[in-house]
C-alpha cells in the first residue's frame, strides 16, 4: 500500500485554511484565503472569499475574468455600475458565476442571513480591481 506523497498532492484541511481580513473593509465583513497563486502576481490563482451577512461590495470591475462557485451559504450578485441590492440574484451552493473582465458588478450577503457565505474563485492574475466610484469605500453595509 502506498501512502500519500505530500510533495505530489497538497492537502489543506478546512481548519488549517488561513483566512485574512480584506484590507480597507470592516472586521467581519469580508475575508480571503489564498490557496494557490497570487491575485496581484501573474498566472493562475485560486482563492476563497467569505462574506459576512450585512455586507456587500461597492460596484467594481477586474482586468481579467473570474470564475466563481458558491461553496456554502447564499451569495447575492448583480451587475452594473449602480448599487441596487434589492435586485441582486441569490446564488446557492454549487452555483457558477462568471465575472467578465472589465464589467462592473457587486455582490455580498444580505442582512439577516444566518451564516457567512464562502465562494471559490479562480482566474488569471493580476486581477487589478477598479472601483466604479473611487471616491467611495469598496464596501457597503446593507
N, CA, C and O atoms as CSV, one atom per row, in Angstrom:
chain,resi,resn,atom,element,x,y,z
A,1,UNK,N,N,0.834,-1.191,0.000
A,1,UNK,CA,C,0.000,0.000,0.000
A,1,UNK,C,C,0.874,1.249,0.000
A,1,UNK,O,O,1.801,1.386,0.798
A,2,UNK,N,N,0.557,2.129,-0.895
A,2,UNK,CA,C,1.331,3.359,-0.940
A,2,UNK,C,C,0.659,4.423,-0.072
A,2,UNK,O,O,-0.567,4.487,0.030
A,3,UNK,N,N,1.489,5.247,0.543
A,3,UNK,CA,C,0.984,6.368,1.337
A,3,UNK,C,C,1.058,7.631,0.487
A,3,UNK,O,O,1.845,7.719,-0.456
A,4,UNK,N,N,0.227,8.602,0.838
A,4,UNK,CA,C,0.186,9.853,0.069
A,4,UNK,C,C,1.539,10.551,0.106
A,4,UNK,O,O,2.215,10.567,1.135
A,5,UNK,N,N,1.919,11.118,-1.011
A,5,UNK,CA,C,3.139,11.894,-1.122
A,5,UNK,C,C,2.715,13.362,-1.134
A,5,UNK,O,O,2.162,13.843,-2.123
A,6,UNK,N,N,2.973,14.067,-0.042
A,6,UNK,CA,C,2.526,15.452,0.085
A,6,UNK,C,C,3.295,16.412,-0.822
A,6,UNK,O,O,2.903,17.570,-0.963
A,7,UNK,N,N,4.380,15.949,-1.436
A,7,UNK,CA,C,5.058,16.776,-2.437
A,7,UNK,C,C,4.307,16.703,-3.764
A,7,UNK,O,O,4.443,17.587,-4.610
A,8,UNK,N,N,3.518,15.650,-3.942
A,8,UNK,CA,C,2.751,15.470,-5.173
A,8,UNK,C,C,1.289,15.879,-5.015
A,8,UNK,O,O,0.656,16.318,-5.975
A,9,UNK,N,N,0.763,15.737,-3.824
A,9,UNK,CA,C,-0.644,16.047,-3.548
A,9,UNK,C,C,-0.718,16.887,-2.283
A,9,UNK,O,O,-0.560,16.382,-1.172
A,10,UNK,N,N,-0.961,18.185,-2.475
A,10,UNK,CA,C,-1.068,19.083,-1.327
A,10,UNK,C,C,-2.464,18.973,-0.745
A,10,UNK,O,O,-3.451,18.997,-1.480
A,11,UNK,N,N,-2.552,18.852,0.573
A,11,UNK,CA,C,-3.829,18.762,1.270
A,11,UNK,C,C,-3.860,19.836,2.357
A,11,UNK,O,O,-2.951,19.924,3.182
A,12,UNK,N,N,-4.911,20.648,2.348
A,12,UNK,CA,C,-5.126,21.630,3.406
A,12,UNK,C,C,-6.547,21.417,3.902
A,12,UNK,O,O,-7.511,21.680,3.183
A,13,UNK,N,N,-6.670,20.945,5.121
A,13,UNK,CA,C,-7.990,20.704,5.703
A,13,UNK,C,C,-8.628,22.027,6.124
A,13,UNK,O,O,-7.919,22.997,6.395
A,14,UNK,N,N,-9.959,22.076,6.180
A,14,UNK,CA,C,-10.644,23.347,6.459
A,14,UNK,C,C,-10.113,24.094,7.686
A,14,UNK,O,O,-9.976,25.316,7.650
A,15,UNK,N,N,-9.821,23.390,8.745
A,15,UNK,CA,C,-9.366,24.059,9.966
A,15,UNK,C,C,-7.957,24.639,9.823
A,15,UNK,O,O,-7.526,25.418,10.673
A,16,UNK,N,N,-7.240,24.274,8.766
A,16,UNK,CA,C,-5.891,24.789,8.539
A,16,UNK,C,C,-5.850,25.925,7.516
A,16,UNK,O,O,-4.788,26.501,7.280
A,17,UNK,N,N,-6.985,26.252,6.908
A,17,UNK,CA,C,-7.012,27.342,5.939
A,17,UNK,C,C,-6.836,28.669,6.668
A,17,UNK,O,O,-7.507,28.941,7.663
A,18,UNK,N,N,-5.918,29.490,6.155
A,18,UNK,CA,C,-5.627,30.784,6.785
A,18,UNK,C,C,-6.494,31.863,6.146
A,18,UNK,O,O,-6.333,32.183,4.969
A,19,UNK,N,N,-7.405,32.416,6.922
A,19,UNK,CA,C,-8.277,33.500,6.477
A,19,UNK,C,C,-7.683,34.828,6.921
A,19,UNK,O,O,-7.199,34.947,8.047
A,20,UNK,N,N,-7.718,35.833,6.039
A,20,UNK,CA,C,-7.240,37.164,6.390
A,20,UNK,C,C,-8.315,38.198,6.077
A,20,UNK,O,O,-9.066,38.063,5.111
A,21,UNK,N,N,-8.372,39.216,6.898
A,21,UNK,CA,C,-9.332,40.314,6.714
A,21,UNK,C,C,-9.006,41.060,5.428
A,21,UNK,O,O,-7.837,41.280,5.109
A,22,UNK,N,N,-10.039,41.445,4.695
A,22,UNK,CA,C,-9.852,42.252,3.485
A,22,UNK,C,C,-9.434,43.660,3.891
A,22,UNK,O,O,-10.128,44.318,4.666
A,23,UNK,N,N,-8.319,44.114,3.378
A,23,UNK,CA,C,-7.813,45.445,3.707
A,23,UNK,C,C,-8.820,46.516,3.304
A,23,UNK,O,O,-9.362,46.488,2.199
A,24,UNK,N,N,-9.066,47.470,4.220
A,24,UNK,CA,C,-9.976,48.573,3.959
A,24,UNK,C,C,-11.435,48.257,4.232
A,24,UNK,O,O,-12.293,49.122,4.054
A,25,UNK,N,N,-11.736,47.042,4.660
A,25,UNK,CA,C,-13.107,46.634,4.968
A,25,UNK,C,C,-13.266,46.502,6.480
A,25,UNK,O,O,-12.281,46.251,7.174
A,26,UNK,N,N,-14.483,46.664,7.009
A,26,UNK,CA,C,-14.696,46.481,8.454
A,26,UNK,C,C,-14.410,45.033,8.881
A,26,UNK,O,O,-14.461,44.112,8.066
A,27,UNK,N,N,-14.113,44.854,10.156
A,27,UNK,CA,C,-13.970,43.495,10.697
A,27,UNK,C,C,-15.248,42.713,10.455
A,27,UNK,O,O,-16.348,43.263,10.515
A,28,UNK,N,N,-15.093,41.429,10.183
A,28,UNK,CA,C,-16.221,40.513,9.961
A,28,UNK,C,C,-17.165,40.998,8.859
A,28,UNK,O,O,-18.387,40.950,8.999
A,29,UNK,N,N,-16.565,41.467,7.758
A,29,UNK,CA,C,-17.344,41.810,6.569
A,29,UNK,C,C,-16.901,40.935,5.408
A,29,UNK,O,O,-17.736,40.311,4.753
A,30,UNK,N,N,-15.590,40.878,5.140
A,30,UNK,CA,C,-15.045,40.076,4.047
A,30,UNK,C,C,-13.675,39.556,4.438
A,30,UNK,O,O,-12.829,40.301,4.933
A,31,UNK,N,N,-13.467,38.264,4.208
A,31,UNK,CA,C,-12.174,37.637,4.469
A,31,UNK,C,C,-11.750,36.834,3.239
A,31,UNK,O,O,-12.582,36.379,2.454
A,32,UNK,N,N,-10.433,36.674,3.094
A,32,UNK,CA,C,-9.854,35.960,1.957
A,32,UNK,C,C,-8.973,34.821,2.445
A,32,UNK,O,O,-8.366,34.897,3.513
A,33,UNK,N,N,-8.915,33.768,1.645
A,33,UNK,CA,C,-7.971,32.676,1.876
A,33,UNK,C,C,-7.350,32.339,0.524
A,33,UNK,O,O,-8.009,31.774,-0.348
A,34,UNK,N,N,-6.094,32.686,0.360
A,34,UNK,CA,C,-5.385,32.389,-0.883
A,34,UNK,C,C,-4.873,30.953,-0.814
A,34,UNK,O,O,-4.079,30.614,0.063
A,35,UNK,N,N,-5.329,30.115,-1.738
A,35,UNK,CA,C,-4.931,28.714,-1.724
A,35,UNK,C,C,-3.872,28.392,-2.766
A,35,UNK,O,O,-3.069,27.479,-2.572
A,36,UNK,N,N,-3.862,29.138,-3.874
A,36,UNK,CA,C,-2.890,28.878,-4.929
A,36,UNK,C,C,-2.655,30.162,-5.710
A,36,UNK,O,O,-3.610,30.850,-6.071
A,37,UNK,N,N,-1.409,30.488,-5.971
A,37,UNK,CA,C,-1.080,31.674,-6.748
A,37,UNK,C,C,-1.278,32.949,-5.952
A,37,UNK,O,O,-1.416,32.929,-4.729
A,38,UNK,N,N,-1.288,34.066,-6.680
A,38,UNK,CA,C,-1.373,35.392,-6.064
A,38,UNK,C,C,-2.158,36.299,-7.001
A,38,UNK,O,O,-1.767,36.474,-8.155
A,39,UNK,N,N,-3.267,36.884,-6.524
A,39,UNK,CA,C,-4.107,37.723,-7.393
A,39,UNK,C,C,-3.379,38.965,-7.892
A,39,UNK,O,O,-3.805,39.578,-8.870
A,40,UNK,N,N,-2.283,39.347,-7.231
A,40,UNK,CA,C,-1.504,40.503,-7.665
A,40,UNK,C,C,-0.285,40.098,-8.487
A,40,UNK,O,O,0.384,40.946,-9.078
A,41,UNK,N,N,0.000,38.793,-8.522
A,41,UNK,CA,C,1.167,38.312,-9.260
A,41,UNK,C,C,0.820,38.082,-10.713
A,41,UNK,O,O,0.211,38.932,-11.363
A,42,UNK,N,N,1.209,36.937,-11.212
A,42,UNK,CA,C,0.900,36.559,-12.586
A,42,UNK,C,C,0.515,35.093,-12.623
A,42,UNK,O,O,0.975,34.302,-11.800
A,43,UNK,N,N,-0.316,34.739,-13.563
A,43,UNK,CA,C,-0.693,33.344,-13.730
A,43,UNK,C,C,-1.950,32.976,-12.960
A,43,UNK,O,O,-2.664,33.834,-12.441
A,44,UNK,N,N,-2.196,31.687,-12.905
A,44,UNK,CA,C,-3.401,31.144,-12.291
A,44,UNK,C,C,-3.429,31.371,-10.780
A,44,UNK,O,O,-2.406,31.251,-10.106
A,45,UNK,N,N,-4.606,31.698,-10.260
A,45,UNK,CA,C,-4.795,31.777,-8.811
A,45,UNK,C,C,-6.102,31.093,-8.451
A,45,UNK,O,O,-7.001,30.954,-9.280
A,46,UNK,N,N,-6.188,30.669,-7.195
A,46,UNK,CA,C,-7.405,30.055,-6.656
A,46,UNK,C,C,-7.527,30.502,-5.210
A,46,UNK,O,O,-6.600,30.327,-4.420
A,47,UNK,N,N,-8.671,31.079,-4.864
A,47,UNK,CA,C,-8.845,31.578,-3.503
A,47,UNK,C,C,-10.286,31.360,-3.042
A,47,UNK,O,O,-11.180,31.054,-3.832
A,48,UNK,N,N,-10.470,31.527,-1.755
A,48,UNK,CA,C,-11.797,31.502,-1.159
A,48,UNK,C,C,-12.100,32.889,-0.610
A,48,UNK,O,O,-11.218,33.561,-0.075
A,49,UNK,N,N,-13.343,33.309,-0.745
A,49,UNK,CA,C,-13.821,34.540,-0.116
A,49,UNK,C,C,-14.912,34.162,0.864
A,49,UNK,O,O,-15.701,33.252,0.610
A,50,UNK,N,N,-14.953,34.858,1.973
A,50,UNK,CA,C,-16.016,34.646,2.957
A,50,UNK,C,C,-16.666,35.995,3.243
A,50,UNK,O,O,-16.074,36.874,3.868
A,51,UNK,N,N,-17.914,36.133,2.760
A,51,UNK,CA,C,-18.714,37.331,3.013
A,51,UNK,C,C,-19.582,37.098,4.237
A,51,UNK,O,O,-20.197,36.041,4.378
A,52,UNK,N,N,-19.630,38.089,5.122
A,52,UNK,CA,C,-20.480,38.017,6.304
A,52,UNK,C,C,-21.808,38.727,6.030
A,52,UNK,O,O,-21.853,39.662,5.231
A,53,UNK,N,N,-22.882,38.295,6.681
A,53,UNK,CA,C,-24.191,38.930,6.484
A,53,UNK,C,C,-24.142,40.428,6.758
A,53,UNK,O,O,-23.502,40.894,7.700
A,54,UNK,N,N,-24.849,41.166,5.892
A,54,UNK,CA,C,-24.964,42.606,6.062
A,54,UNK,C,C,-23.940,43.420,5.307
A,54,UNK,O,O,-23.905,44.643,5.446
A,55,UNK,N,N,-23.095,42.769,4.502
A,55,UNK,CA,C,-22.058,43.490,3.756
A,55,UNK,C,C,-22.039,43.069,2.300
A,55,UNK,O,O,-22.227,41.900,1.963
A,56,UNK,N,N,-21.807,44.052,1.452
A,56,UNK,CA,C,-21.655,43.817,0.019
A,56,UNK,C,C,-20.519,44.680,-0.504
A,56,UNK,O,O,-20.104,45.642,0.143
A,57,UNK,N,N,-20.029,44.329,-1.665
A,57,UNK,CA,C,-19.008,45.152,-2.311
A,57,UNK,C,C,-19.669,46.337,-2.993
A,57,UNK,O,O,-20.837,46.272,-3.377
A,58,UNK,N,N,-18.925,47.407,-3.140
A,58,UNK,CA,C,-19.354,48.529,-3.976
A,58,UNK,C,C,-19.177,48.087,-5.430
A,58,UNK,O,O,-18.394,47.176,-5.699
A,59,UNK,N,N,-19.885,48.709,-6.370
A,59,UNK,CA,C,-19.674,48.356,-7.773
A,59,UNK,C,C,-18.188,48.490,-8.153
A,59,UNK,O,O,-17.546,49.509,-7.898
A,60,UNK,N,N,-17.677,47.424,-8.769
A,60,UNK,CA,C,-16.268,47.363,-9.135
A,60,UNK,C,C,-16.104,46.477,-10.369
A,60,UNK,O,O,-17.071,45.896,-10.861
A,61,UNK,N,N,-14.874,46.383,-10.859
A,61,UNK,CA,C,-14.574,45.549,-12.027
A,61,UNK,C,C,-13.151,45.029,-11.912
A,61,UNK,O,O,-12.364,45.517,-11.102
A,62,UNK,N,N,-12.827,44.027,-12.736
A,62,UNK,CA,C,-11.500,43.414,-12.757
A,62,UNK,C,C,-10.921,43.476,-14.155
A,62,UNK,O,O,-11.657,43.565,-15.138
A,63,UNK,N,N,-9.623,43.430,-14.240
A,63,UNK,CA,C,-8.934,43.420,-15.525
A,63,UNK,C,C,-9.103,42.089,-16.238
A,63,UNK,O,O,-9.102,42.045,-17.468
A,64,UNK,N,N,-9.248,41.005,-15.487
A,64,UNK,CA,C,-9.358,39.663,-16.070
A,64,UNK,C,C,-10.650,38.992,-15.612
A,64,UNK,O,O,-11.257,39.394,-14.619
A,65,UNK,N,N,-11.053,37.979,-16.342
A,65,UNK,CA,C,-12.236,37.201,-15.965
A,65,UNK,C,C,-12.014,36.503,-14.626
A,65,UNK,O,O,-10.885,36.190,-14.251
A,66,UNK,N,N,-13.124,36.265,-13.911
A,66,UNK,CA,C,-13.087,35.480,-12.673
A,66,UNK,C,C,-14.169,34.414,-12.747
A,66,UNK,O,O,-15.300,34.685,-13.151
A,67,UNK,N,N,-13.815,33.218,-12.360
A,67,UNK,CA,C,-14.731,32.083,-12.338
A,67,UNK,C,C,-15.038,31.796,-10.867
A,67,UNK,O,O,-14.123,31.575,-10.074
A,68,UNK,N,N,-16.322,31.798,-10.501
A,68,UNK,CA,C,-16.732,31.670,-9.106
A,68,UNK,C,C,-17.725,30.518,-8.945
A,68,UNK,O,O,-18.561,30.271,-9.814
A,69,UNK,N,N,-17.614,29.823,-7.816
A,69,UNK,CA,C,-18.575,28.791,-7.434
A,69,UNK,C,C,-18.906,29.000,-5.961
A,69,UNK,O,O,-18.010,29.126,-5.126
A,70,UNK,N,N,-20.190,29.036,-5.650
A,70,UNK,CA,C,-20.622,29.186,-4.260
A,70,UNK,C,C,-20.401,27.852,-3.548
A,70,UNK,O,O,-20.892,26.815,-3.995
A,71,UNK,N,N,-19.658,27.884,-2.437
A,71,UNK,CA,C,-19.340,26.683,-1.665
A,71,UNK,C,C,-20.365,26.473,-0.551
A,71,UNK,O,O,-20.829,25.355,-0.327
A,72,UNK,N,N,-20.714,27.558,0.144
A,72,UNK,CA,C,-21.697,27.460,1.225
A,72,UNK,C,C,-22.400,28.794,1.394
A,72,UNK,O,O,-21.863,29.840,1.027
A,73,UNK,N,N,-23.605,28.754,1.951
A,73,UNK,CA,C,-24.379,29.974,2.149
A,73,UNK,C,C,-25.038,30.426,0.855
A,73,UNK,O,O,-25.097,29.678,-0.120
A,74,UNK,N,N,-25.532,31.661,0.859
A,74,UNK,CA,C,-26.140,32.262,-0.333
A,74,UNK,C,C,-25.423,33.559,-0.639
A,74,UNK,O,O,-25.322,34.440,0.215
A,75,UNK,N,N,-24.923,33.677,-1.864
A,75,UNK,CA,C,-24.197,34.856,-2.342
A,75,UNK,C,C,-25.153,35.643,-3.217
A,75,UNK,O,O,-25.746,35.090,-4.143
A,76,UNK,N,N,-25.305,36.912,-2.937
A,76,UNK,CA,C,-26.207,37.785,-3.674
A,76,UNK,C,C,-25.386,38.574,-4.680
A,76,UNK,O,O,-24.464,39.292,-4.291
A,77,UNK,N,N,-25.705,38.455,-5.989
A,77,UNK,CA,C,-24.894,39.052,-7.047
A,77,UNK,C,C,-25.736,39.905,-7.985
A,77,UNK,O,O,-26.924,39.653,-8.186
A,78,UNK,N,N,-25.094,40.919,-8.551
A,78,UNK,CA,C,-25.736,41.748,-9.556
A,78,UNK,C,C,-24.646,42.330,-10.441
A,78,UNK,O,O,-23.467,42.281,-10.091
A,79,UNK,N,N,-25.031,42.876,-11.578
A,79,UNK,CA,C,-24.089,43.544,-12.460
A,79,UNK,C,C,-24.564,44.976,-12.681
A,79,UNK,O,O,-25.732,45.303,-12.470
A,80,UNK,N,N,-23.632,45.816,-13.109
A,80,UNK,CA,C,-23.962,47.207,-13.359
A,80,UNK,C,C,-23.191,48.152,-12.461
A,80,UNK,O,O,-22.627,47.753,-11.442
A,81,UNK,N,N,-23.178,49.407,-12.857
A,81,UNK,CA,C,-22.433,50.429,-12.128
A,81,UNK,C,C,-23.232,51.043,-10.992
A,81,UNK,O,O,-22.659,51.697,-10.121
A,82,UNK,N,N,-24.558,50.843,-10.984
A,82,UNK,CA,C,-25.388,51.376,-9.896
A,82,UNK,C,C,-25.490,50.324,-8.794
A,82,UNK,O,O,-25.467,49.126,-9.077
A,83,UNK,N,N,-25.599,50.754,-7.566
A,83,UNK,CA,C,-25.710,49.824,-6.440
A,83,UNK,C,C,-27.183,49.662,-6.091
A,83,UNK,O,O,-27.799,50.570,-5.532
A,84,UNK,N,N,-27.743,48.505,-6.421
A,84,UNK,CA,C,-29.155,48.224,-6.201
A,84,UNK,C,C,-29.305,46.819,-5.602
A,84,UNK,O,O,-29.690,45.885,-6.305
A,85,UNK,N,N,-29.002,46.665,-4.303
A,85,UNK,CA,C,-29.012,45.333,-3.702
A,85,UNK,C,C,-30.371,44.639,-3.747
A,85,UNK,O,O,-30.435,43.413,-3.657
A,86,UNK,N,N,-31.460,45.402,-3.884
A,86,UNK,CA,C,-32.787,44.784,-3.949
A,86,UNK,C,C,-33.000,43.984,-5.223
A,86,UNK,O,O,-33.931,43.183,-5.298
A,87,UNK,N,N,-32.152,44.188,-6.228
A,87,UNK,CA,C,-32.273,43.441,-7.475
A,87,UNK,C,C,-31.186,42.385,-7.643
A,87,UNK,O,O,-30.991,41.865,-8.742
A,88,UNK,N,N,-30.478,42.065,-6.562
A,88,UNK,CA,C,-29.469,41.010,-6.625
A,88,UNK,C,C,-30.135,39.644,-6.787
A,88,UNK,O,O,-31.276,39.435,-6.374
A,89,UNK,N,N,-29.402,38.735,-7.389
A,89,UNK,CA,C,-29.850,37.363,-7.585
A,89,UNK,C,C,-29.214,36.503,-6.488
A,89,UNK,O,O,-27.998,36.558,-6.302
A,90,UNK,N,N,-30.004,35.714,-5.758
A,90,UNK,CA,C,-29.411,34.812,-4.759
A,90,UNK,C,C,-28.834,33.571,-5.439
A,90,UNK,O,O,-29.527,32.885,-6.191
A,91,UNK,N,N,-27.561,33.292,-5.166
A,91,UNK,CA,C,-26.922,32.098,-5.710
A,91,UNK,C,C,-26.552,31.179,-4.540
A,91,UNK,O,O,-25.913,31.612,-3.581
A,92,UNK,N,N,-26.951,29.936,-4.628
A,92,UNK,CA,C,-26.792,28.962,-3.549
A,92,UNK,C,C,-25.625,28.014,-3.838
A,92,UNK,O,O,-25.067,28.056,-4.934
A,93,UNK,N,N,-25.241,27.155,-2.878
A,93,UNK,CA,C,-24.104,26.253,-3.076
A,93,UNK,C,C,-24.197,25.470,-4.387
A,93,UNK,O,O,-25.235,24.907,-4.735
A,94,UNK,N,N,-23.073,25.459,-5.093
A,94,UNK,CA,C,-22.992,24.804,-6.385
A,94,UNK,C,C,-23.225,25.746,-7.548
A,94,UNK,O,O,-22.961,25.380,-8.693
A,95,UNK,N,N,-23.716,26.960,-7.284
A,95,UNK,CA,C,-23.952,27.930,-8.362
A,95,UNK,C,C,-22.629,28.384,-8.962
A,95,UNK,O,O,-21.633,28.555,-8.259
A,96,UNK,N,N,-22.645,28.575,-10.280
A,96,UNK,CA,C,-21.486,29.035,-11.046
A,96,UNK,C,C,-21.733,30.474,-11.479
A,96,UNK,O,O,-22.800,30.792,-12.006
A,97,UNK,N,N,-20.748,31.350,-11.258
A,97,UNK,CA,C,-20.848,32.750,-11.651
A,97,UNK,C,C,-19.573,33.109,-12.407
A,97,UNK,O,O,-18.469,32.901,-11.905
A,98,UNK,N,N,-19.728,33.648,-13.612
A,98,UNK,CA,C,-18.583,34.102,-14.402
A,98,UNK,C,C,-18.606,35.620,-14.424
A,98,UNK,O,O,-19.570,36.218,-14.902
A,99,UNK,N,N,-17.571,36.242,-13.920
A,99,UNK,CA,C,-17.431,37.699,-13.947
A,99,UNK,C,C,-16.556,38.060,-15.136
A,99,UNK,O,O,-15.356,37.785,-15.129
A,100,UNK,N,N,-17.148,38.678,-16.162
A,100,UNK,CA,C,-16.408,39.045,-17.367
A,100,UNK,C,C,-15.499,40.239,-17.096
A,100,UNK,O,O,-15.898,41.193,-16.428
A,101,UNK,N,N,-14.299,40.180,-17.610
A,101,UNK,CA,C,-13.311,41.244,-17.423
A,101,UNK,C,C,-13.872,42.598,-17.827
A,101,UNK,O,O,-14.556,42.724,-18.843
A,102,UNK,N,N,-13.571,43.617,-17.010
A,102,UNK,CA,C,-13.923,44.989,-17.333
A,102,UNK,C,C,-15.381,45.361,-17.133
A,102,UNK,O,O,-15.765,46.490,-17.440
A,103,UNK,N,N,-16.207,44.453,-16.627
A,103,UNK,CA,C,-17.631,44.752,-16.452
A,103,UNK,C,C,-17.948,45.030,-14.989
A,103,UNK,O,O,-17.535,44.259,-14.124
A,104,UNK,N,N,-18.668,46.105,-14.686
A,104,UNK,CA,C,-18.971,46.431,-13.290
A,104,UNK,C,C,-19.996,45.470,-12.694
A,104,UNK,O,O,-20.914,45.002,-13.369
A,105,UNK,N,N,-19.807,45.198,-11.417
A,105,UNK,CA,C,-20.694,44.295,-10.679
A,105,UNK,C,C,-20.503,44.521,-9.189
A,105,UNK,O,O,-19.625,45.277,-8.772
A,106,UNK,N,N,-21.332,43.858,-8.388
A,106,UNK,CA,C,-21.211,43.907,-6.931
A,106,UNK,C,C,-21.869,42.654,-6.368
A,106,UNK,O,O,-22.616,41.964,-7.061
A,107,UNK,N,N,-21.581,42.373,-5.107
A,107,UNK,CA,C,-22.061,41.131,-4.509
A,107,UNK,C,C,-21.840,41.160,-3.008
A,107,UNK,O,O,-21.195,42.068,-2.483
A,108,UNK,N,N,-22.376,40.169,-2.324
A,108,UNK,CA,C,-22.198,40.039,-0.886
A,108,UNK,C,C,-23.327,39.233,-0.284
A,108,UNK,O,O,-23.952,38.412,-0.955
A,109,UNK,N,N,-23.580,39.477,0.988
A,109,UNK,CA,C,-24.611,38.719,1.722
A,109,UNK,C,C,-25.554,39.717,2.389
A,109,UNK,O,O,-25.120,40.614,3.111
A,110,UNK,N,N,-26.827,39.547,2.139
A,110,UNK,CA,C,-27.818,40.470,2.689
A,110,UNK,C,C,-27.873,40.375,4.210
A,110,UNK,O,O,-27.507,39.357,4.796
A,111,UNK,N,N,-28.331,41.441,4.830
A,111,UNK,CA,C,-28.533,41.452,6.283
A,111,UNK,C,C,-29.598,40.421,6.614
A,111,UNK,O,O,-30.524,40.208,5.832
A,112,UNK,N,N,-29.473,39.795,7.740
A,112,UNK,CA,C,-30.453,38.816,8.177
A,112,UNK,C,C,-30.118,37.396,7.764
A,112,UNK,O,O,-30.779,36.459,8.212
A,113,UNK,N,N,-29.107,37.208,6.919
A,113,UNK,CA,C,-28.686,35.850,6.566
A,113,UNK,C,C,-28.157,35.167,7.822
A,113,UNK,O,O,-27.616,35.826,8.710
A,114,UNK,N,N,-28.309,33.866,7.896
A,114,UNK,CA,C,-27.952,33.129,9.105
A,114,UNK,C,C,-26.474,32.794,9.218
A,114,UNK,O,O,-25.983,32.481,10.303
A,115,UNK,N,N,-25.759,32.859,8.088
A,115,UNK,CA,C,-24.356,32.448,8.103
A,115,UNK,C,C,-23.568,33.193,7.037
A,115,UNK,O,O,-24.145,33.717,6.084
A,116,UNK,N,N,-22.238,33.242,7.199
A,116,UNK,CA,C,-21.407,33.787,6.126
A,116,UNK,C,C,-21.508,32.890,4.888
A,116,UNK,O,O,-21.932,31.737,4.968
A,117,UNK,N,N,-21.115,33.438,3.771
A,117,UNK,CA,C,-21.098,32.705,2.508
A,117,UNK,C,C,-19.659,32.546,2.052
A,117,UNK,O,O,-18.872,33.490,2.125
A,118,UNK,N,N,-19.316,31.358,1.582
A,118,UNK,CA,C,-17.972,31.084,1.070
A,118,UNK,C,C,-18.059,30.855,-0.434
A,118,UNK,O,O,-18.898,30.093,-0.915
A,119,UNK,N,N,-17.174,31.532,-1.167
A,119,UNK,CA,C,-17.126,31.444,-2.613
A,119,UNK,C,C,-15.720,31.043,-3.034
A,119,UNK,O,O,-14.745,31.617,-2.548
A,120,UNK,N,N,-15.599,30.064,-3.935
A,120,UNK,CA,C,-14.316,29.685,-4.528
A,120,UNK,C,C,-14.141,30.496,-5.808
A,120,UNK,O,O,-15.054,30.569,-6.630
A,121,UNK,N,N,-12.966,31.106,-5.977
A,121,UNK,CA,C,-12.717,31.970,-7.123
A,121,UNK,C,C,-11.394,31.589,-7.784
A,121,UNK,O,O,-10.377,31.380,-7.122
A,122,UNK,N,N,-11.445,31.508,-9.105
A,122,UNK,CA,C,-10.265,31.171,-9.894
A,122,UNK,C,C,-10.151,32.160,-11.048
A,122,UNK,O,O,-11.161,32.632,-11.569
A,123,UNK,N,N,-8.928,32.469,-11.442
A,123,UNK,CA,C,-8.722,33.352,-12.575
A,123,UNK,C,C,-7.248,33.486,-12.889
A,123,UNK,O,O,-6.406,32.766,-12.352
A,124,UNK,N,N,-6.957,34.427,-13.775
A,124,UNK,CA,C,-5.581,34.720,-14.163
A,124,UNK,C,C,-5.206,36.088,-13.595
A,124,UNK,O,O,-5.912,37.075,-13.800
A,125,UNK,N,N,-4.094,36.127,-12.886
A,125,UNK,CA,C,-3.604,37.362,-12.277
A,125,UNK,C,C,-2.680,38.083,-13.255
A,125,UNK,O,O,-2.147,37.463,-14.176
A,126,UNK,N,N,-2.487,39.382,-13.061
A,126,UNK,CA,C,-3.022,40.201,-11.982
A,126,UNK,C,C,-4.471,40.603,-12.229
A,126,UNK,O,O,-4.890,40.838,-13.363
A,127,UNK,N,N,-5.231,40.676,-11.119
A,127,UNK,CA,C,-6.664,40.959,-11.171
A,127,UNK,C,C,-6.924,42.447,-11.412
A,127,UNK,O,O,-7.773,42.801,-12.230
A,128,UNK,N,N,-6.206,43.313,-10.712
A,128,UNK,CA,C,-6.343,44.770,-10.818
A,128,UNK,C,C,-7.786,45.228,-10.643
A,128,UNK,O,O,-8.478,45.524,-11.617
A,129,UNK,N,N,-8.227,45.282,-9.398
A,129,UNK,CA,C,-9.582,45.722,-9.047
A,129,UNK,C,C,-9.707,47.226,-9.262
A,129,UNK,O,O,-8.815,47.992,-8.899
A,130,UNK,N,N,-10.821,47.637,-9.855
A,130,UNK,CA,C,-11.114,49.057,-10.017
A,130,UNK,C,C,-12.507,49.357,-9.497
A,130,UNK,O,O,-13.452,48.629,-9.802
A,131,UNK,N,N,-12.646,50.412,-8.719
A,131,UNK,CA,C,-13.956,50.822,-8.226
A,131,UNK,C,C,-14.638,51.713,-9.255
A,131,UNK,O,O,-13.984,52.542,-9.889
A,132,UNK,N,N,-15.949,51.549,-9.427
A,132,UNK,CA,C,-16.708,52.422,-10.313
A,132,UNK,C,C,-16.621,53.863,-9.805
A,132,UNK,O,O,-16.461,54.792,-10.596
A,133,UNK,N,N,-16.726,54.048,-8.479
A,133,UNK,CA,C,-16.596,55.368,-7.865
A,133,UNK,C,C,-15.464,55.317,-6.838
A,133,UNK,O,O,-15.708,55.005,-5.673
A,134,UNK,N,N,-14.236,55.617,-7.251
A,134,UNK,CA,C,-13.088,55.512,-6.343
A,134,UNK,C,C,-13.140,56.466,-5.148
A,134,UNK,O,O,-12.343,56.319,-4.222
A,135,UNK,N,N,-14.057,57.442,-5.143
A,135,UNK,CA,C,-14.158,58.355,-4.005
A,135,UNK,C,C,-14.906,57.713,-2.838
A,135,UNK,O,O,-14.924,58.267,-1.739
A,136,UNK,N,N,-15.527,56.546,-3.064
A,136,UNK,CA,C,-16.294,55.833,-2.046
A,136,UNK,C,C,-15.533,54.571,-1.616
A,136,UNK,O,O,-14.705,54.064,-2.373
A,137,UNK,N,N,-15.809,54.056,-0.394
A,137,UNK,CA,C,-15.156,52.812,0.020
A,137,UNK,C,C,-15.586,51.635,-0.858
A,137,UNK,O,O,-16.595,51.708,-1.558
A,138,UNK,N,N,-14.819,50.565,-0.813
A,138,UNK,CA,C,-15.083,49.385,-1.622
A,138,UNK,C,C,-16.155,48.474,-1.092
A,138,UNK,O,O,-16.387,47.403,-1.653
A,139,UNK,N,N,-16.816,48.869,-0.027
A,139,UNK,CA,C,-17.846,48.028,0.592
A,139,UNK,C,C,-19.070,48.865,0.911
A,139,UNK,O,O,-19.017,50.093,0.976
A,140,UNK,N,N,-20.180,48.154,1.107
A,140,UNK,CA,C,-21.432,48.780,1.526
A,140,UNK,C,C,-22.040,47.923,2.631
A,140,UNK,O,O,-21.993,46.694,2.576
A,141,UNK,N,N,-22.600,48.575,3.616
A,141,UNK,CA,C,-23.347,47.861,4.651
A,141,UNK,C,C,-24.809,47.846,4.228
A,141,UNK,O,O,-25.382,48.884,3.897
A,142,UNK,N,N,-25.409,46.654,4.243
A,142,UNK,CA,C,-26.814,46.509,3.808
A,142,UNK,C,C,-27.655,45.921,4.929
A,142,UNK,O,O,-28.858,45.723,4.760
